[in-house]
Amino acid sequence: MRNLLSLLFLLLPVGAVLAADPARLAVYVFDGDRPVEGVALRASGTELGRTSTDGALHRTIAPGEHRIQLLRGEDELATLPLSLQEGEDAQLIVVLRAGAAPRLLLESSHRAPRTLEAAAPAGPPGRLAGRIVSAEDGRAVAGARVYVAGTPLDLRTDAEGRFEVELAAGSHAISILAPGFSSQTIEAVEVPAGEEKRIAIELTPAGVEMPEFVVIQPFVEGSLAAFAEERRTSSAVADLLGAEQISRAGDSDAAGALKRVTGLTLVDGRFVYVRGLGERYASVLLNGAQVPSPDPTRRVVPLDLFPADILQGIVVQKTFSADLPGEFGGGTIQLRTRGIPEGFVLKAGLGLGHAAGTTGEQGLGYAGGNRDWTGFDDGSRAAPPGLLGPALPSDPAALEALGEELAGRGFGVRRRTLGPGSSGSFALGDVFEAEAGWSLGYLASLRHSQSWDHRTEQRAAFSVLGNGQLIPLTRFERQRTERSIDAGAFLATGLKLGEDHEISATAFEVRQTVDETRIDEGVLGSGNLERQFLLQWTENELFATQLGGHHALRGEDGPRIAWQITDSRARRQAPFAREYGFSYDEGFDAFFYNGQNLIRYENLVDDARQWRLDLEWPWRMGETATLTLQAGLDRLDRSRRSSIDRFAYRGGRVRDATSIDEVLQPGLIGPDPRQLRLQRSTQPTDAYTAGQRLDARYLGADLRLDRWRFVLGLREEHNDQEVRTRPLFAGPEVAPVVGRVQATDRLPSAAITRSLGENAQLRLGLARTVSRPDFRELSEAPFIDPQLDIRVQGNPELLPAAIRHLDLRWEYYFSATESLSLAWFRKDFDHPIELVRVPASGELLGIRNAEAARNRGIEIDLYASMGKLGKLPWLPRWMQGLPWDQFWLGGNYARIDSEIDLGSSRGTQTSARRPLQGQSPYVGNLSLSWLHPQGDFEATLLYNVFGPRIAQVGDSGVPDVYEQPFGQLDFTFTRRLAPGWSMKLRLRNLLDPEQRYQVGDAITRRFHKGREVQLALEWRR
């Protein structure tokens, strides 16, 4: 972290010197689906340059009002007014259309995407007539197909080889295809206005192939249009979120953003359930690589760890393809970090937040360190020397001194006034281009944020009588104050050598520190009235470096190679966590210390190294078919070390103490049997090491045949993973408890896409994948799940679950940014892995393979402009005059049904058949956005709701605990202020409904999340 920070600050003076005010304008010109070279760009009468072979032109331009002209030769293609602001990044996409005005789309960093108007080509249309004959003998070629670039025309010659068509005046490219003849393209066929142009065409036998017309749409990185185009052209069923959409919704991290995606639900604010399947069935990739998790009992990375401002976008791929890891259940979440900017970037932002019921209120706290605001402990929680060794001091005096030193660190909870949330960010980037055709760029950023959350919860747990009546076992009130400190540093560099070679490197570190203080008061586990305290500081950190490249060996039609090496480390530290309790005495009407206390030091390090190599080789198979062969190799090596060291003060009972400070004082700690002595209480299962080697290879074929696309793949994975559980500091004579899985899986996949015209397509996906047990699940040694706070016992006999997938989706695209989709899916599981309650003294969960499960559902997704509403004839005149085209409507809905059959693995669970834990029967999102045409304002109202889902599986006759539906209404508003300045207002959870968990009609947990207001100010140059 410190190395990255130093590097970023070294770059700061460089950026200050290079700072500049002009706007940046990129123009891309296409004739139908081909890039157009040599189009001249004029701004206010001054020519700025001409488009390259890929139809692109990049220029800086002074801010202000401009009259933009595009000319090809002497012909004026388009003229339009364009207002540019200081520091604005704008891209103008021009698609020429025969017989109509060009289609113009403007993408900008300062405004929403919009379609511009341009004058239609001057003059009446003309006619093109021609006759096609064989160059060999002059015979007419009947049935030849004639295409006019930039139009949907598909003409066929008659028996005499003739054709004719009405076209807009101007220059056109004509292509001819005929069986038994070589294809031919004739460029620059001039059709005069109001007149007829006749041409004679001779076709020769032989095989000169017509060049394929491919649309390559360039868009602003992370824009809605860019990700909509990727969704359209992908071979898989996928949902995508670009940086533009994430920013518009105002979500601060990846977890919050993903709850907007069709069929996804957010659980516990950290884990994402895809199509109702738990976090076990959602794998996470970072720029295509697997990264480790700082969670000691789960392989999935908590997604709230990734701040939204380092993300270019998120792809949720819901159908499996051979280039993805074989552990695929609900889908794969692919996080993409930001890349190299197109020009100079320098920006800074500050924010403040207010949380109802928290900010300015009295919360809980304790004496921490002086640097807690940074998220780094300054040593206040570090273990004293001699505490974490193989054994505590044997000398009574040394042990007494160690116990007194640890007690002197402070255990007491105090009230404190909670301040506002805050955030700060800084980013710097640039790109340097050389005339030799290479460019070098970088992007660096720093961020820090802090937030507080104080809430009071009502909690309860129940048992059941023989008549089915529920009776309470525990009932208590929880007061909790949580302080979250997020920090991160990000650096990306990229070298581009011409159009065929690109090498990039990324390094980043994200940290999330949670400082929690908690008091539970009520009838707790003992059945008596108690008061229990928890003080816990947890640091989660993920550091990753990536180096990769993309290489086209013989241009666009030759082999393409991609490679990547990723080194990553996840770390979790929880130093000096403290727990202790008091019991109520009715006679004195007071709580007295009951002897319960515990101190924990937790540490986890998870290292991963992955390298992968991917090859694509496109082949042309005639005029209308292409075949792309795919192959790849992938190796992942992981190692994990996890330990928990526990201590407690045991010995003489301290009487009449009503605070922990009265208990842990020097006079009461010592060697005397009546005094408290520090003892180690670490469990034999509190430490383990684990490793994994995963070798994979795959083959694939992507066949495009007219309106059809077939993608077939086969992935083979050899997995070898092992976990070894043994006591901390145990000698070689103590044998570890070992769990191991070795298996080779061959995983087929198929995706079929059928084009249903220019704007619609139908997709079908089939696949077979696996879900493997995690490290700790393979050991029969019991452990405490830190999320569930329940003992869990692993199972070395666990089998990987096998999953069969079937997906069907219809998609319709109204424009480059508007779409509608309908989907149906089904997943069948063999031997799914489930947590079930097993008979034991106290609560114990076992990990078992159930017999079978299924999951199926439908999904609907819509995003479109409301401009067409203003044209409805039955609307009142005043409503027709409203700016409907400035409003955008988005919505998605998923209806999901699942069932699991536990069979003989039921244990003591109430139901052998039930829905999957965490699966909501419905999930819905609705958004309404107002996008000002000049980009001065932007406002979005968002609503998210999910249906009731099982939060805790019922046991011993007690019904399942259901989390009840929760509807969250959010609002974001962005206002452009002075040049370079903008303001964003975020309102969270405006309705603030009660969050409830129920078992039958009884409530087991209830609380209010609280409303939040965040105001951020950003400056950009």
ABEGO torsion letter per residue (X at the ends): XAAAAAAAAAAAAAAAAABBABBBBBBBBBBGABBBBGBBBBBGGBBAEBBBAAGBBBBBBBBEBBBBBBBBEABBABBBBBBBBBGBBBBBBBBBBBGBBBBBBBBBAABBBBBBBBBBBBEBBBBBBBBBBBAAAGBBBBGBBBBBBGBABBBBBBAAGBBBBBBBBEBBBBBBBBBGBBBBBBBGBBBBBGBBBBBBBBBBBEABBBBBBBBBBBBBBGBAAAAAAAAAABABBBBBBBAAAAAAAGBABAAAAAAABBGBBBBGGABBBBGGBBAAABBBBBGGBBBBBABAABABBBAAABBAAABAEBBBBABBBAABBABBBAEBBBBBBBBBBABBBBBBBBBBBBBBGABGBBBBBBBBBAAAAAGBBAGAABBBBGAABABBBABAAAAAAAAAAAAAAEABBBBBBBBBBBBBBBBBBBBBBBAAGBBBBBBBBBBBBBBBBBBBBBBBBBBBBAAGBBBBABBBBBBBBBBBBBBBBBBBBBBBBEAABBBBBBBBBBBBBBBBBBBBBEBBAAGBBBBBBBBBBBBBBBBBBBBBBBBBAAEAABBBBBBBBBBBBBBBBBBGBBBBBBBBBAAAGBBBBAGBBBBBBBBBBBBBBBBBBBBBBBBBBEAABBBBBBBBBBBBBBBBBBBBBBBBBBEBBBBGBABAAAABBAAABEABAABBBBBBABBAAABBBBBBBBBBBBBBBBBBBEABBBBBBBBBBBBBBBBBBBBBGBBAABBBBBBBBBBBBBBBBBBBBBBAEAABBBBBBBBBBBBBBBAAAABABBBBBAAAGBBBBBBAABBBBBBBBBBBBBBBBABAABBBBBBBBBBBBBGBBBBBBBBBBEBBBBBBBBABBBBBEBBBBBBBBAAAAAABAABBAAAAABBAAABBBBBBBBBBBBBBBAEAAAEABABABBBBBGBBABBBBBBBBBBBAAGABBBBBBBBBBBBBBABBBBGGBBBBBBBBBBBBBBBBBBBBBBGBBBBBBBBGAAGBBBBBBBEABBABBBBAEBBBBBBBBBBX
